[in-house]
Amino acid sequence: VYWDLIRSKKHLQGGFIWDWVDQGLIARDDQGREFWAYGGDFGEAVHDGTWLINGLLWPDRKFHPAAYQVKKTQQPVHVTITWPGPAKTLNGSGSRVQFNAAVTIRNRFGFRSLEGMGWRWKAEVDGKLVRDSGKDAMPVKLPPGKELCSGVEFDLAGGDLAGGKEAILTIQVVLIKSEPWAAVGHEVAWEQSAVPIAHDAVPAAPPPTDNCREMRVDVSDKEVVVTSGDVRATWCTERGGLATLSVGGKQLVGGSAEDVLRHNFWRAQTCNDNGGSDTLTRYGATEQHYPPECGFPTAHPRSAALIRYVVKWLHFWSDISYGGMWEKAGLDQLYPTQVDVKVLRRGVTDCGTEQWSAGPGVSVGLVKVETSYMLRSKGTSTRIPCRTVYQISPTGEIVLDNECYYTPALPPPARIGLELAVPGALQRLCWFGRGPHESYPDRLGVAVGQYEERVDDTFVKYIVPQENGNKCETRWAALVGDDGCGLMVSAGAPGETFNVSAHRFKAMDLHKARHCKEVMQRHDVTVTIDHRHTATGGNTSWTRAQMPQFLIPKGTYSYSIRLSPIMSTAAIARPEPLAPPLAARASEFKPPGVLCGLWHRMLWDASLAIGHSPILLVETILEVTSSSVTVPVVWAVVSVGAVFALRT
């Protein structure tokens, strides 16, 4: 956002990196394990905790994922791709329809040409290469500030475009001569654009031959069990979620007894989520005292009265930290209440019409399990109603229609999504979306493609354990074992995407740990599937770090997710369209009522204004005077005002 502004205004400059590298030191614990240490790890009385662990590189100069966003945002060569004319109609493979893309390459350097650089292109269908410009890049010798207009012409013959598959054109600018800072082939800049294909209306998949297979439904006080041949699925009636799914004797969903599929609104807080004053409070900076050996006659408080009261003021109003707001609302301690589980069995009459019956018994071709509950948190007034309708077929495929109402009384959520556990043997994560590095809504500087990673390697080991490893704009993701068997996750409605991550720990395991060596590694894999995920932020580290346009709005969310068993490596691809009687609805968002939304917006703005008042008062007065005599007076006045306000 800031770079868009800077580039649109000639008189603006900025975008400076602060800090470049995490300022941590290698240390060893009692077991001899090495870790990156920061403030407080050396027994010092006064420290800033994690304040200087805010770089783009680890202390050993390895890149954080955010460094790739900086590389993309600040790339010195600007590439644009446009498509003259309307979208072209295709269906299936073997088409010889020609596509023409207009490519503009602009040299953003102020003083050097692009001599020694070249550009190349490639066209992919669902991440698989179909056409490219060849091995050698085409030289581009552009003077500073100049641009080159060219074109790319290609067809997609041989690319399988059936089932709504996507074609993407990628332009890369690379070094064709080595530089002191990089070798030949180094990517300097890149851009992607979807090929404008107007698919013929995708016909509904024909009903599978087993859509009339009988399915058995059994109901007890603790669980609902659905079986059909070698398919078995269970739902926990106490917690209101899918507990297990197994196909052919292989368990594909399920972990420990308490692990059921559930709605999820919280994440392990990032350093930006925690904000400045909140970070200082968490690590005890406001309560620290200088020891006598520092030159004071007695232990001297580090924070003078003003700082102490201002921090308490900000913390009271939850102004600085979204993380603090989430904790006060209890989003990290939600549990289900008022759990209700209903089962509907499908029957087909002689005329071919459907009839639905409740309770246990035999179903034909489909079973619906409807779960609903109210998420609450002890000691708070938080209430989040959630509902999921599961449609399970005889093959074990499950479509989840989810709905939740996130009330305006709550702070902006970290995510709107689901969490489930899968067996630890499903240790390969394959996905089609942004990668290979993590991505977030405000950090999309990685390319769309097909990627694979071991689950253990998805853990981005930030010095302070926090949310990590998210994959944005995911079309499908598969968690499989070495034998190729596993679980495919995809959006229920065509053309929609989601966020996904997979780790051997839960969010609370991250949140409780101060160092990566303390993060509990579980045998099962925790998978998060998010319809929406909030930004990482980072404009500052001492106030609300996320920009308003990246916050998740409050209201009612409806979205569908599809879980498909896969029994071989060959099935790791975009799943076929849903076949009747399975069906999924498109995602939908309904804002709260006007009066309700307006009232809570007023409360939100009032909290923000009151919380900011000490800082705004200081800033305003210091702008009109810089007198060395006036400044202490101003601080004294604000300190007295803060004390009075807090006591009042």
C-alpha positions in Angstrom: 0.0 0.0 0.0 2.7 2.5 0.9 4.8 1.6 -2.1 1.8 2.2 -4.4 1.5 5.6 -2.8 5.2 6.4 -3.1 5.3 5.4 -6.8 2.2 7.5 -7.5 3.7 10.7 -6.0 7.0 12.0 -7.2 7.7 13.9 -4.0 7.3 10.9 -1.7 10.1 8.6 -0.6 10.4 6.0 2.1 9.9 2.2 2.6 13.1 1.9 4.6 13.6 -1.4 6.4 13.7 -1.3 10.1 15.3 -3.6 11.3 17.2 -5.6 8.6 18.2 -8.5 10.9 16.9 -10.1 14.1 19.3 -9.1 16.9 19.5 -12.4 18.7 22.5 -14.3 20.1 23.2 -18.1 20.1 22.8 -19.7 23.5 22.5 -23.2 24.9 20.1 -24.6 27.4 20.7 -27.1 30.1 20.3 -29.9 27.6 22.9 -28.5 25.3 20.3 -27.4 22.7 21.2 -24.2 20.7 18.6 -21.5 20.3 18.4 -17.8 19.5 18.4 -15.8 22.8 16.9 -12.4 23.3 16.2 -10.0 26.2 15.7 -11.7 29.5 17.5 -15.0 28.5 20.7 -13.9 30.1 19.4 -13.2 33.6 19.7 -9.4 33.1 17.5 -7.2 35.4 16.6 -4.7 32.7 15.8 -5.7 29.1 13.4 -5.1 26.2 12.3 -8.6 25.7 11.7 -9.3 22.0 11.9 -5.6 21.0 14.8 -6.1 18.6 13.7 -9.4 17.2 12.1 -7.7 14.3 14.2 -8.2 11.2 13.8 -9.6 7.7 16.7 -12.1 8.4 17.5 -14.4 11.2 20.8 -13.6 13.0 22.7 -16.0 10.7 21.5 -14.0 7.7 19.0 -16.5 6.4 15.9 -14.9 4.9 12.6 -14.7 6.6 9.6 -15.4 4.3 8.8 -11.7 4.5 12.1 -10.9 2.7 10.6 -12.4 -0.5 7.7 -10.0 -0.1 10.2 -7.1 0.1 12.0 -8.4 -3.0 8.7 -8.6 -4.9 7.4 -5.2 -3.7 10.7 -3.4 -4.4 11.7 -5.2 -7.6 13.6 -2.7 -9.8 11.9 -3.9 -13.0 8.1 -3.4 -13.4 6.2 -5.9 -15.5 2.6 -5.6 -16.7 0.6 -8.2 -18.6 -2.6 -7.3 -20.5 -4.9 -9.3 -22.8 -6.3 -7.5 -25.8 -9.8 -8.7 -26.7 -12.4 -10.8 -24.9 -11.8 -14.1 -23.1 -11.7 -17.1 -25.5 -13.8 -20.2 -25.1 -12.2 -23.5 -24.5 -13.2 -26.9 -23.2 -11.0 -29.9 -22.6 -7.6 -30.4 -24.1 -5.9 -30.2 -27.5 -7.2 -26.7 -28.3 -5.1 -24.7 -30.9 -6.7 -21.4 -29.9 -4.0 -18.7 -29.9 -3.6 -16.4 -27.0 -1.9 -13.0 -27.3 -0.6 -11.2 -24.2 0.9 -7.6 -24.3 3.9 -7.4 -22.1 5.4 -4.1 -20.8 8.8 -4.1 -19.1 9.8 -0.9 -17.4 13.3 -0.1 -15.9 12.7 1.4 -12.4 16.4 2.0 -11.9 17.4 5.7 -11.6 20.9 5.4 -13.0 21.7 2.0 -14.6 20.4 0.2 -17.6 19.1 -3.4 -17.8 22.0 -4.6 -19.8 23.0 -8.0 -18.6 19.3 -8.9 -18.0 16.7 -10.8 -20.1 13.1 -11.9 -19.9 11.3 -15.1 -20.5 7.8 -16.6 -20.2 6.0 -19.8 -19.4 2.4 -20.9 -19.5 1.1 -23.4 -17.0 -2.2 -25.3 -16.5 -2.8 -25.9 -12.8 0.9 -25.6 -12.1 2.0 -27.9 -14.9 4.2 -26.5 -17.7 2.5 -26.4 -21.2 4.5 -23.8 -23.1 7.5 -21.6 -22.6 9.9 -19.3 -24.4 12.8 -21.7 -24.3 15.9 -22.0 -22.1 17.6 -18.7 -23.1 16.1 -15.4 -21.9 15.6 -12.6 -24.4 18.0 -9.6 -23.7 16.4 -6.4 -22.6 18.7 -3.3 -22.8 16.6 -0.6 -21.3 18.0 2.8 -20.2 16.9 4.1 -16.7 13.2 5.0 -16.6 12.4 3.6 -20.0 10.1 0.8 -21.0 9.8 -2.0 -23.6 6.5 -3.2 -25.1 6.4 -6.7 -26.5 4.1 -9.6 -26.9 3.7 -13.3 -26.2 1.7 -15.6 -28.5 1.0 -19.2 -27.5 -1.6 -22.0 -27.4 -2.4 -24.5 -24.7 -2.6 -27.6 -26.8 -1.9 -30.6 -24.7 -2.9 -28.9 -21.5 -5.9 -30.5 -19.8 -8.3 -27.6 -19.1 -11.3 -29.7 -18.2 -13.0 -29.4 -14.8 -12.3 -25.7 -14.5 -8.5 -25.9 -14.5 -6.6 -22.6 -14.6 -3.9 -21.4 -17.1 -1.4 -18.8 -15.8 1.2 -16.9 -17.8 4.4 -16.0 -15.8 6.9 -13.4 -17.0 10.4 -13.5 -15.4 13.3 -11.0 -15.7 16.6 -12.8 -15.0 20.3 -12.2 -15.1 22.0 -13.3 -18.3 25.3 -12.1 -17.1 26.7 -12.7 -13.6 26.9 -9.8 -11.1 29.0 -9.6 -7.9 25.7 -10.1 -6.0 24.1 -12.9 -8.0 24.8 -15.6 -10.6 23.3 -16.1 -14.1 19.7 -17.1 -13.9 18.9 -15.1 -10.7 15.3 -13.8 -10.9 15.3 -10.0 -10.6 11.5 -9.6 -11.1 8.4 -11.5 -12.0 4.7 -11.1 -12.7 1.8 -13.4 -13.3 -1.6 -13.2 -15.0 -4.5 -15.6 -15.5 -5.0 -16.5 -19.1 -8.5 -15.3 -20.0 -10.4 -18.5 -20.7 -14.2 -18.6 -20.9 -14.8 -22.2 -20.1 -18.0 -23.8 -21.5 -20.5 -24.4 -18.8 -19.1 -27.4 -16.9 -21.7 -30.0 -17.0 -22.6 -31.6 -13.7 -20.7 -34.8 -13.2 -22.8 -37.9 -13.9 -24.0 -39.6 -10.7 -21.5 -42.2 -9.7 -22.4 -45.8 -9.9 -22.3 -46.1 -6.2 -24.7 -43.2 -5.5 -27.4 -45.8 -4.6 -25.2 -47.7 -2.2 -26.6 -48.2 1.2 -25.1 -46.4 4.1 -25.6 -47.4 7.7 -26.3 -44.8 10.4 -25.9 -45.6 14.1 -26.5 -43.1 16.9 -25.5 -43.3 20.6 -25.2 -40.8 23.4 -21.6 -40.0 22.5 -21.3 -40.4 18.8 -22.9 -40.7 15.4 -21.3 -43.5 13.2 -21.8 -43.6 9.4 -20.5 -46.7 7.5 -20.6 -47.9 3.9 -18.4 -50.7 2.8 -14.8 -49.9 3.9 -15.8 -46.2 4.7 -16.4 -45.2 8.3 -16.9 -41.7 9.8 -17.8 -40.7 13.3 -19.1 -37.4 14.8 -18.7 -36.5 18.5 -22.1 -35.5 19.9 -20.5 -33.9 23.0 -18.3 -31.5 21.0 -20.3 -31.3 17.8 -17.7 -32.1 15.2 -16.3 -34.7 12.8 -14.1 -37.0 14.9 -12.7 -39.6 12.5 -12.8 -40.7 8.8 -11.3 -43.9 7.6 -11.3 -45.5 4.1 -10.0 -48.9 3.3 -8.7 -49.4 6.8 -6.6 -46.1 6.6 -7.5 -43.3 9.0 -7.5 -40.0 7.2 -9.1 -37.7 9.8 -8.7 -37.8 13.6 -6.2 -37.4 16.3 -6.6 -37.5 20.1 -10.0 -37.9 21.8 -10.5 -34.1 22.1 -9.6 -33.4 18.5 -12.7 -32.9 16.4 -13.3 -30.6 13.5 -14.2 -27.2 14.9 -14.7 -23.6 13.9 -11.7 -21.5 14.6 -11.3 -17.7 15.1 -7.9 -17.3 16.9 -4.2 -17.7 15.9 -1.0 -17.9 17.9 -0.3 -14.2 18.2 2.4 -12.6 16.1 4.7 -9.9 17.5 2.7 -7.4 15.5 -0.5 -8.8 17.0 0.9 -8.0 20.4 1.8 -4.4 19.7 4.5 -2.4 21.5 3.2 -1.6 25.0 1.6 -5.1 25.2 5.0 -6.7 24.3 6.7 -4.7 27.0 4.1 -5.7 29.5 4.2 -9.4 28.6 8.0 -9.4 29.2 7.9 -7.4 32.4 9.6 -4.3 31.1 7.2 -2.0 32.9 8.0 -3.7 36.2 11.8 -3.8 35.9 14.1 -2.1 38.4 17.7 -1.1 37.9 19.9 -2.9 40.5 22.1 -0.8 42.9 25.2 -1.7 40.8 23.8 0.5 38.1 24.6 3.6 40.2 21.4 4.1 42.1 21.3 4.0 45.9 18.5 1.5 45.8 16.7 -0.5 43.2 15.3 2.1 40.8 12.2 1.5 38.7 13.0 1.5 35.0 9.7 3.1 34.0 9.0 6.6 35.3 5.5 7.4 36.4 4.4 8.8 33.0 5.5 5.8 31.0 4.0 3.4 33.5 0.6 5.1 33.5 0.5 5.6 29.8 1.3 1.9 29.2 -1.4 0.9 31.7 -3.8 3.3 30.0 -3.2 1.8 26.6 -3.4 -1.7 27.9 -6.7 -0.9 29.7 -8.3 0.3 26.5 -6.8 -2.5 24.5 -5.7 0.2 22.0 -2.3 -1.2 21.1 -2.8 -4.9 20.7 -5.2 -7.0 18.7 -3.7 -9.9 20.6 -4.7 -8.3 23.9 -8.2 -7.8 22.6 -8.4 -11.5 21.5 -7.3 -12.6 24.9 -9.8 -10.3 26.7 -12.6 -11.7 24.5 -11.4 -15.2 25.3 -10.9 -16.2 21.6 -8.0 -18.4 22.6 -10.2 -20.3 25.1 -13.4 -21.0 23.2 -15.4 -24.2 23.9 -18.7 -25.5 22.5 -22.0 -25.3 24.5 -25.6 -26.0 23.5 -24.3 -28.7 21.2 -26.9 -30.2 18.9 -26.3 -33.0 16.4 -29.0 -34.2 13.9 -28.8 -36.9 11.3 -30.8 -37.1 8.1 -31.0 -40.2 6.0 -31.8 -40.1 2.2 -34.3 -42.3 0.5 -35.3 -42.4 -3.1 -38.8 -43.3 -4.2 -39.8 -45.3 -7.2 -40.4 -42.0 -9.0 -36.8 -40.9 -8.3 -37.7 -38.2 -5.8 -35.7 -37.8 -2.5 -37.2 -38.4 0.9 -35.3 -37.5 4.1 -35.7 -39.2 7.5 -34.2 -38.4 10.8 -32.4 -40.7 13.2 -30.5 -44.1 12.8 -31.1 -46.6 10.0 -30.2 -47.1 6.4 -29.6 -44.2 3.9 -29.2 -44.3 0.1 -26.3 -42.6 -1.5 -25.9 -39.8 1.1 -26.1 -38.9 4.8 -26.4 -35.4 6.2 -25.1 -34.7 9.7 -26.0 -31.3 11.0 -24.1 -29.9 14.0 -24.6 -26.6 15.8 -23.2 -25.1 18.9 -22.5 -21.8 20.7 -18.8 -21.1 21.3 -18.2 -19.4 24.6 -15.2 -18.5 26.8 -15.2 -18.5 30.6 -15.3 -15.1 32.3 -16.4 -13.3 29.2 -19.6 -12.4 27.4 -18.3 -13.9 24.1 -20.9 -15.8 22.1 -20.3 -17.1 18.6 -23.0 -19.3 17.1 -21.7 -21.9 14.6 -23.3 -24.5 12.4 -22.0 -27.1 9.9 -23.9 -29.4 7.7 -21.9 -32.5 6.6 -22.8 -34.4 3.5 -21.0 -37.7 3.3 -21.2 -40.0 0.3 -20.6 -43.8 0.2 -17.0 -43.1 -1.1 -16.1 -41.1 2.0 -16.2 -37.8 0.3 -17.6 -35.1 2.6 -18.9 -31.6 1.8 -19.1 -29.2 4.7 -21.5 -26.2 4.5 -20.3 -23.9 7.3 -22.0 -20.8 8.9 -21.0 -18.6 11.8 -22.1 -15.2 13.1 -19.2 -13.1 14.4 -20.8 -10.4 16.4 -19.8 -6.7 16.1 -19.2 -6.7 19.9 -16.0 -8.7 19.4 -12.7 -7.4 18.2 -11.7 -8.2 14.5 -11.0 -11.9 14.4 -7.7 -13.5 13.5 -9.4 -15.9 11.1 -12.7 -17.4 10.0 -12.1 -21.0 9.5 -11.9 -24.6 10.6 -9.3 -26.8 12.4 -9.0 -30.6 12.3 -6.4 -33.2 13.1 -5.1 -35.9 10.7 -2.8 -38.8 11.5 0.9 -38.1 11.7 1.7 -40.5 8.8 0.2 -37.9 6.4 3.4 -36.0 6.4 3.5 -34.6 2.8 1.7 -31.3 2.1 1.0 -30.8 -1.6 -1.0 -27.7 -2.8 -1.9 -25.5 -5.7 -1.8 -21.9 -4.6 0.8 -19.4 -3.5 4.2 -20.7 -2.5 6.6 -22.1 -1.8 7.0 -19.7 1.1 4.3 -18.8 3.5 1.8 -16.1 2.4 -0.8 -13.9 4.1 -3.4 -11.4 2.7 -1.0 -8.5 2.9 2.0 -10.6 1.8 1.2 -12.2 -1.5 4.7 -11.8 -3.0 5.1 -15.4 -3.9 3.9 -17.0 -7.1 0.9 -19.2 -7.8 2.0 -22.8 -8.6 1.9 -26.4 -7.5 4.2 -27.1 -4.6 5.1 -29.9 -2.1 6.7 -29.7 1.3 7.1 -32.0 4.3 4.9 -31.1 7.2 7.9 -30.8 9.5 9.3 -28.2 7.1 6.3 -25.9 7.1 7.2 -24.7 10.6 8.8 -21.3 10.1 11.0 -21.1 13.2 10.7 -17.4 14.1 12.8 -16.6 17.1 9.6 -15.9 19.1 7.2 -18.7 18.2 4.0 -17.3 16.5 1.6 -17.9 13.7 3.4 -19.2 10.6 3.2 -21.4 7.5 -0.1 -20.1 6.0 -0.7 -20.7 2.2 -3.0 -18.1 0.6 -5.2 -18.4 -2.4 -5.1 -22.2 -2.3 -7.2 -24.0 -4.8 -6.6 -27.5 -3.4 -4.3 -29.1 -0.8 -3.5 -32.7 -0.1 -2.0 -34.3 3.0 -0.7 -37.7 2.0 1.6 -40.4 3.3 4.6 -41.9 1.5 2.2 -44.4 -0.1 0.2 -41.6 -1.7 -2.9 -42.2 0.4 -4.4 -39.2 2.3 -6.9 -36.4 2.3 -7.6 -33.8 -0.3 -9.0 -30.4 0.8 -10.6 -28.1 -1.7 -13.2 -25.3 -1.8 -16.7 -26.5 -2.1 -17.8 -24.0 -4.7 -16.0 -23.7 -8.1 -13.5 -20.9 -8.5 -13.1 -20.2 -4.7 -9.9 -20.4 -2.7 -9.0 -20.8 0.9 -6.0 -20.6 3.3 -4.3 -23.7 4.6 -1.6 -24.7 7.0 -0.4 -28.0 8.5 1.8 -28.4 11.6 2.7 -30.9 14.3 1.5 -28.5 17.0 -1.5 -26.5 17.9 -1.8 -22.7 18.1 -1.7 -22.7 21.9 1.5 -24.8 21.8 3.1 -21.9 19.9 1.6 -19.2 22.0 2.9 -20.6 25.3 6.5 -21.1 24.1 9.1 -18.4 24.2 11.5 -20.3 22.0 11.1 -22.8 19.2 12.8 -25.5 21.3 9.9 -25.3 23.8 7.2 -25.9 21.1 5.5 -29.2 21.8 5.8 -31.5 18.8 2.7 -33.7 18.5 2.4 -37.0 16.6 -0.8 -35.9 14.8 -0.9 -33.1 12.3 -3.1 -30.0 13.0 -4.6 -28.6 9.8 -6.2 -25.1 9.6 -8.5 -24.4 6.7 -9.5 -20.7 6.7 -12.1 -18.9 4.6 -10.6 -15.6 5.8 -7.3 -14.9 7.5 -6.2 -11.5 8.9 -3.1 -9.7 7.8 0.3 -9.8 9.4 0.7 -6.0 9.5 4.0 -4.3 10.2 3.6 -0.6 9.5 4.8 -0.1 13.1 5.4 -2.3 16.1 3.9 0.0 18.8 0.3 0.3 17.6 -2.3 -1.7 15.8 -0.2 -3.1 13.1 -2.8 -4.3 10.6 -4.3 -1.8 8.1 -8.1 -1.5 8.2 -8.6 -2.8 4.7 -7.0 -6.1 5.7 -9.1 -6.6 8.8 -11.8 -9.3 8.7 -15.2 -7.6 8.8 -17.8 -8.8 11.4 -21.0 -10.5 10.4 -22.4 -13.8 9.1 -20.1 -16.0 7.0 -21.2 -19.0 4.9 -18.7 -21.1 3.0 -18.2 -24.6 1.9 -15.2 -27.0 2.1 -14.7 -30.3 0.5 -12.8 -33.3 2.0 -12.0 -36.1 -0.5 -10.1 -39.4 0.3 -7.3 -40.1 -2.2 -5.8 -43.5 -2.4 -2.8 -42.9 -4.8 -0.3 -40.3 -5.8 -2.0 -40.0 -9.2 -5.0 -38.5 -7.5 -3.0 -35.5 -6.2 -4.7 -33.0 -8.5 -7.7 -30.7 -8.7 -10.7 -32.9 -7.8 -13.4 -33.5 -10.3 -16.6 -31.4 -10.0 -19.1 -32.6 -7.4 -21.4 -35.4 -8.5 -25.0 -35.5 -7.4 -26.4 -35.9 -4.8 -23.5 -34.0 -3.3 -23.8 -30.2 -3.6 -22.1 -27.1 -2.2 -23.1 -23.5 -2.0 -21.1 -20.5 -2.9 -19.6 -18.4 0.0 -21.6 -15.5 1.3 -21.1 -12.6 3.7 -23.9 -10.7 5.4 -22.9 -7.6 7.5 -24.7 -7.0 10.8 -27.8 -4.8 10.9 -27.2 -1.1 10.4 -28.1 0.0 13.9 -26.1 -2.8 15.5 -23.1 -2.1 13.3 -23.3 1.6 13.9 -23.5 1.3 17.7 -20.5 -1.0 17.9 -18.6 1.2 15.5 -19.2 4.2 17.7 -17.9 2.2 20.7 -14.9 1.1 18.7 -14.1 4.7 17.7 -14.6 6.0 21.2 -12.2 3.3 22.6 -9.6 4.2 20.0 -9.9 7.9 20.7 -9.7 7.6 24.4 -6.9 5.1 24.3 -4.9 7.4 22.0 -5.5 10.5 24.0 -2.2 10.6 26.0 -0.2 10.1 22.8 -2.1 12.5 20.8 -1.9 15.2 23.5 1.9 14.8 23.7 2.3 14.9 19.9 0.1 17.9 19.5 2.0 20.0 22.1 5.4 18.9 21.0 4.6 19.9 17.4 4.0 23.6 18.5 7.0 23.8 20.8 10.4 22.2 21.2 11.4 24.2 24.2 13.6 22.2 26.6 11.7 23.8 29.4 8.2 23.1 28.0 8.8 19.4 27.4 9.1 18.3 31.0 6.1 20.4 31.9 4.1 18.7 29.1 5.1 15.3 30.4 4.2 16.2 33.9 0.7 17.5 32.9 0.0 14.3 30.8 1.2 12.1 33.7 -1.1 13.9 36.2 -4.0 13.6 33.7 -3.4 9.9 33.1 -3.2 9.2 36.9 -6.4 11.2 37.5 -8.3 9.4 34.6 -7.2 6.0 35.7 -8.2 6.6 39.3 -11.5 8.1 38.2 
